Amino acid sequence: MSKYKICVYAICKNEEKFVDRWMDSVSEADMVVVLDTGSTDSTVEKLRGRGAVVYVEEIKPWRFDTARNKAMDHVPEDFDICVSNDLDEVFESGWREKLESCWDSNYTRARYMFTWSYHDDGSPNKQFPMEKIHHRHGFKWVHPVHEVLEYTGGKKDSVVWIPNLVLNHYPDISKPRSQYLPLLELSVKENPDNDRAVFWLGREYMYYKMYDKSIETLIGYLKMPTATWNEERSAAMRFISNGYKAKGNYNEARVWLYRAIAECDNAREPYLYMAKLGYEISDWPLVYMMVIKGLSISEKTGSYLLEVESWSEKFYDLAAICTYNLGLYKQSLEYVKKAYEIKPNDVRLKHNLELIENKYTESVG
C-alpha cells in the first residue's frame, strides 16, 4: 500500500510525440495533471486517452511561472506530494518507491539527479541535482523563465536527497528559444536584485552575440553582493572573456580568463577557454600549460554550469596540436591517440593522427 498520495503535474504545447513515453514514465503516480497551453496537434487527445487529467488554457502574456502555478492549482488539495516535470523528461522506473522510502512529513521538497545530456553510447554525460518534487502546499513558481519553486509555507523548508532517483532529459531541439531573451529581461526588471536572473540574462546576451550587453550585464552581476558562488562567478568571467574575444580584444579576454581560473581553479572550463584562446593566437606554451592543468582535474563539479566539451576529446586534441608545434612529437602522438580514441569517427583527428605518426617516425630516424 502506498504511503502517500502523489500527483505528477506538467505544462505542455504540441508535444504529441512525447505523450506515450512520458505517460509510461509517470504511470507510478496516483494522478497525472497536465495544463495544455494551446496545442494544435493531438497532444490533448493522446494525454486524455492515456489517463491524464488535462486542462486547456492559453497564458497571455506568456510566462512559465504563471503556467506552472495554474497547473499546480489543479492538483487536488488532499494530495501529499507534487512531482513537476516536462513531457520531454523521463523518470527511470521505480522512482515512486525510491521517493516514498525517503520522504516523511518533515520534508517540504526532494532533490534528485537530473540528466541533461548523454555520451554517444547513451550513458549520462552532464548531470546535476534537481528539486521539482515538493509538498502539495506552501509552494509557488516564480520568475517568467528559468522559473524556480519558492517556499511560502509556515514550517521550515527541508530538503531530502533521494538516492538513485534519476530524471532523464531528452529535449526537443527543434523548439526555438527565441522567447527566452525577452522573458529574462522581464525577469531582471521584476527582480533586479536576483543575481541568478542577472547571470542568466548576461549569458543569454552572449548566446545572441550581443557582446556589449553581455559584458555590461555580467560585470554588473559580479558586483552584486549576493553573487558569491565561485563556480558561477568564474562562468560569468569566461563569458565576459568570450565577448571581448569576439570584439577582437584578446588582451582583455586573457585577463578575464585568468580571473576565471583564480575564481574557481577546480573546474576544467576556464582552462579549456584559455587553451582555445592560446590556440587562436598560436601561443603554444600557454596552450600546453592550460591543457596539463585542465587534464589534471579528474572530477566534475556536478553543477549545471558544466560544459560537456571540457570532458570530451578537446583537451587531448589541443594538447596534441600544441606539443606538435613545440616539437614534442612523442607527447603529441600520445595525445592525438587519446583524442581519436574518444572520437574515432572524426576525420580531422584521423588525419592529425597520421600526420603526427609520420612526423614522429621521421624524428626518431
C-alpha positions in Angstrom: 0.0 0.0 0.0 1.3 3.4 -0.9 2.3 5.7 1.9 1.5 9.0 0.2 -0.8 10.4 -2.5 1.4 11.5 -5.3 0.4 13.7 -8.3 2.6 14.4 -11.3 1.8 17.8 -12.9 3.1 19.4 -16.1 2.6 22.0 -18.8 2.7 21.3 -22.5 2.1 22.5 -26.0 2.3 20.5 -29.2 4.1 17.5 -27.7 2.2 14.6 -29.1 5.3 12.7 -30.0 6.3 12.5 -26.3 3.0 11.6 -24.8 3.3 7.8 -24.7 6.9 7.7 -23.4 6.1 10.3 -20.8 2.9 8.6 -19.6 4.7 5.3 -19.3 7.3 7.1 -17.1 4.8 8.8 -14.7 2.4 5.9 -14.5 3.6 5.2 -11.0 1.8 8.3 -9.7 -1.8 8.3 -8.3 -2.8 11.1 -10.7 -1.4 13.0 -13.7 -2.5 16.6 -14.3 -1.5 18.5 -17.4 -2.2 22.1 -18.4 -2.1 22.4 -22.2 -1.4 25.9 -23.2 -2.7 25.8 -26.8 -1.7 22.6 -28.7 -2.8 22.4 -32.3 -1.8 18.7 -32.7 -3.2 15.7 -30.9 -1.4 16.2 -27.6 -4.6 16.7 -25.6 -6.4 13.8 -27.0 -3.5 11.4 -26.6 -2.9 12.5 -23.0 -6.6 12.0 -22.1 -6.5 8.7 -23.9 -3.7 7.6 -21.6 -5.5 8.7 -18.4 -4.1 12.1 -17.7 -6.5 14.9 -16.5 -5.9 17.7 -19.0 -6.9 21.3 -18.7 -6.6 23.7 -21.6 -5.8 27.4 -21.1 -3.8 29.9 -23.0 -1.5 32.0 -20.9 -1.3 35.6 -22.1 1.1 37.2 -21.8 3.2 34.0 -21.7 5.2 33.3 -18.5 6.5 29.9 -17.4 5.8 30.6 -13.7 2.2 31.5 -14.4 1.6 28.4 -16.4 3.2 26.1 -13.8 1.2 27.7 -11.0 -2.0 27.2 -12.9 -1.1 23.6 -13.5 -0.4 23.1 -9.8 -3.7 24.7 -8.8 -5.4 21.8 -10.5 -3.7 19.2 -8.2 -6.3 18.2 -5.6 -5.8 19.6 -2.1 -5.6 16.3 -0.4 -2.5 15.1 -2.2 0.7 14.8 -0.2 3.5 15.1 -2.8 3.6 17.0 -6.1 6.0 16.0 -8.9 6.7 18.6 -11.6 8.3 17.6 -14.8 8.0 18.2 -18.5 6.9 15.8 -21.3 10.5 15.6 -22.7 11.7 14.3 -19.3 11.6 10.6 -18.3 11.8 9.1 -14.8 13.7 5.9 -14.5 11.4 3.1 -13.3 10.9 2.6 -9.6 11.0 6.3 -8.9 8.0 6.3 -6.6 9.3 3.6 -4.3 12.6 5.4 -4.0 10.8 8.7 -3.2 8.4 7.1 -0.6 11.2 5.3 1.1 13.0 8.6 1.9 10.1 11.0 2.3 8.3 11.9 5.6 6.1 14.7 6.7 9.0 16.8 7.9 10.3 17.3 4.4 9.0 20.0 2.1 10.8 19.1 -1.1 13.1 16.4 -2.6 16.3 16.6 -4.5 17.4 14.0 -7.1 19.7 13.6 -10.1 18.8 15.2 -13.5 20.5 14.0 -16.7 20.9 16.9 -19.2 22.9 15.2 -21.9 24.4 11.9 -22.9 27.5 10.3 -24.4 27.2 8.7 -27.9 26.7 5.3 -26.2 23.7 6.7 -24.3 25.4 6.9 -20.9 25.0 10.1 -18.8 27.3 13.0 -19.7 26.1 16.1 -17.9 24.2 15.5 -14.7 23.3 17.8 -11.8 20.8 17.9 -8.9 17.2 18.9 -9.5 14.4 19.7 -6.9 11.0 19.9 -8.5 9.3 17.4 -6.2 7.6 19.2 -3.3 4.9 19.2 -0.7 1.4 19.9 -2.1 1.1 23.1 0.0 3.4 26.1 0.6 5.0 26.5 -2.8 4.7 28.7 -5.8 6.7 29.1 -9.0 8.4 32.4 -9.5 10.2 34.2 -12.5 8.9 34.4 -16.0 11.6 32.0 -17.3 14.1 29.7 -15.6 11.4 29.5 -13.1 12.1 28.1 -9.6 10.0 26.9 -6.7 9.7 29.4 -3.8 8.6 28.1 -0.4 5.9 30.1 1.3 4.8 27.6 3.9 4.9 28.1 7.7 7.3 25.3 8.8 11.0 25.0 8.0 11.8 24.4 4.3 13.6 21.0 4.5 15.1 19.1 1.5 15.7 15.3 1.3 18.1 13.7 -1.2 16.6 10.7 -3.0 19.4 8.2 -3.9 19.2 6.6 -7.3 16.2 8.6 -8.4 17.0 9.9 -11.9 15.1 12.1 -14.2 16.4 12.0 -17.8 16.0 14.9 -20.2 15.5 14.3 -24.0 14.9 17.8 -25.3 13.1 18.7 -28.5 15.9 20.6 -30.2 13.5 21.8 -32.9 11.8 24.1 -30.4 13.1 27.7 -30.6 14.4 29.6 -27.6 13.5 33.0 -29.0 11.1 33.7 -26.2 13.8 33.3 -23.5 15.5 36.6 -24.0 12.5 38.9 -23.5 11.4 36.8 -20.6 14.8 37.0 -19.0 14.8 40.8 -19.5 11.4 40.9 -17.8 12.7 38.6 -15.0 15.6 41.0 -14.2 13.3 44.0 -14.4 11.0 42.4 -11.9 13.8 41.0 -9.7 16.8 43.4 -10.2 18.5 42.1 -7.0 18.3 38.4 -8.1 21.9 37.6 -9.0 20.9 34.3 -10.8 18.5 36.1 -13.1 21.1 38.7 -13.9 23.7 36.0 -14.7 21.3 34.1 -16.9 20.4 37.3 -18.8 24.1 38.1 -19.4 24.7 34.6 -20.6 21.7 34.8 -23.0 23.0 38.1 -24.4 26.2 36.1 -25.2 24.2 33.4 -27.0 22.7 36.1 -29.1 26.1 37.6 -29.8 25.0 40.9 -28.1 28.5 41.1 -26.6 28.4 44.7 -25.2 25.2 44.0 -23.4 26.6 40.6 -22.2 29.7 42.2 -20.8 27.9 45.0 -19.1 25.3 42.7 -17.6 27.8 40.1 -16.3 30.1 42.7 -14.9 27.0 44.1 -13.1 26.3 40.6 -11.8 29.9 40.2 -10.4 29.4 43.4 -8.4 26.2 42.1 -6.7 26.8 41.3 -3.0 24.7 38.1 -3.3 26.8 36.8 -6.3 29.1 34.7 -4.2 29.1 31.2 -5.8 32.6 30.9 -7.2 31.8 28.5 -10.0 29.1 30.8 -11.3 31.3 33.8 -11.0 34.0 32.0 -12.9 31.5 31.2 -15.6 30.5 34.9 -15.8 34.1 35.8 -16.2 34.8 33.4 -19.1 31.6 34.6 -20.8 32.9 38.2 -20.5 36.2 36.9 -22.0 34.2 35.4 -24.9 32.7 38.8 -25.5 36.0 40.6 -25.6 37.5 37.9 -27.8 34.6 38.2 -30.3 35.2 42.0 -30.3 38.9 41.4 -31.1 40.3 42.4 -27.7 42.4 39.4 -26.9 44.4 41.0 -24.1 41.2 41.8 -22.2 39.9 38.3 -23.0 43.0 36.8 -21.5 42.8 38.9 -18.3 39.2 37.8 -17.7 40.2 34.2 -18.2 43.0 34.5 -15.6 40.4 35.9 -13.3 38.0 33.0 -14.1 40.8 30.5 -13.2 41.6 32.2 -10.0 37.9 32.4 -9.0 37.4 28.6 -9.5 40.6 26.6 -10.1 38.9 23.2 -9.6 36.7 23.4 -12.8 38.0 22.4 -16.2 36.1 25.0 -18.1 38.2 28.2 -17.7 41.4 26.2 -18.6 39.8 25.0 -21.8 38.7 28.5 -22.7 42.2 29.7 -22.1 43.7 26.8 -24.1 41.4 27.7 -27.0 42.3 31.3 -26.8 46.0 30.3 -26.9 45.3 28.2 -29.9 43.8 31.1 -31.8 46.9 33.3 -31.2 49.4 30.4 -31.6 50.7 30.7 -28.1 51.7 27.1 -27.8 53.3 27.3 -24.3 50.1 28.8 -23.0 48.0 26.1 -24.6 50.3 23.4 -23.1 50.2 24.9 -19.6 46.4 25.0 -19.8 45.8 21.5 -21.1 48.1 20.0 -18.5 46.2 21.8 -15.7 42.8 21.0 -17.2 43.5 17.3 -17.6 44.8 17.1 -14.0 41.2 17.8 -12.9 39.6 14.4 -12.7 36.2 15.1 -11.0 33.3 17.0 -12.4 31.9 19.8 -10.3 28.4 18.3 -10.6 26.7 21.7 -11.3 24.5 22.9 -14.2 27.4 25.0 -15.3 29.5 22.0 -16.5 30.3 22.3 -20.2 30.5 18.8 -21.8 33.3 19.9 -24.2 35.6 20.1 -21.2 35.1 16.3 -20.7 35.3 15.4 -24.4 38.3 14.8 -26.7 39.0 18.6 -26.9 41.8 18.9 -24.2 43.7 16.0 -25.8 43.2 17.4 -29.3 44.6 20.8 -28.2 47.4 19.0 -26.3 48.4 17.1 -29.5 48.4 20.3 -31.6 50.4 22.4 -29.1 53.0 19.7 -28.4 53.4 19.1 -32.2 54.1 22.8 -32.7 56.6 22.7 -29.8 58.4 19.8 -31.4 57.3 17.3 -28.7 56.3 14.7 -31.2 56.2 11.7 -28.9 53.8 13.5 -26.5 51.8 14.8 -29.4 51.3 11.3 -30.7 50.2 10.1 -27.3 47.6 12.9 -27.0 46.2 12.6 -30.5 45.7 8.8 -30.0 43.7 9.6 -26.9 41.6 12.2 -28.7 41.0 9.8 -31.6 40.1 7.0 -29.2 37.3 9.2 -27.7 36.1 10.4 -31.1 37.0 7.7 -33.6 34.8 8.9 -36.4 36.4 12.4 -36.6 38.0 12.7 -40.0 40.2 15.6 -38.9 41.5 13.7 -35.9 42.3 10.7 -38.1 44.3 13.0 -40.4 46.1 14.5 -37.5 47.0 11.1 -36.1 48.5 10.0 -39.5 50.4 13.3 -39.8 51.8 13.1 -36.3 52.7 9.5 -36.6 54.7 10.3 -39.7 56.4 13.2 -38.1 57.4 11.2 -35.0 58.7 8.4 -37.2 60.9 10.9 -39.0 62.1 12.4 -35.8 63.4 9.1 -34.4 65.1 8.2 -37.6 
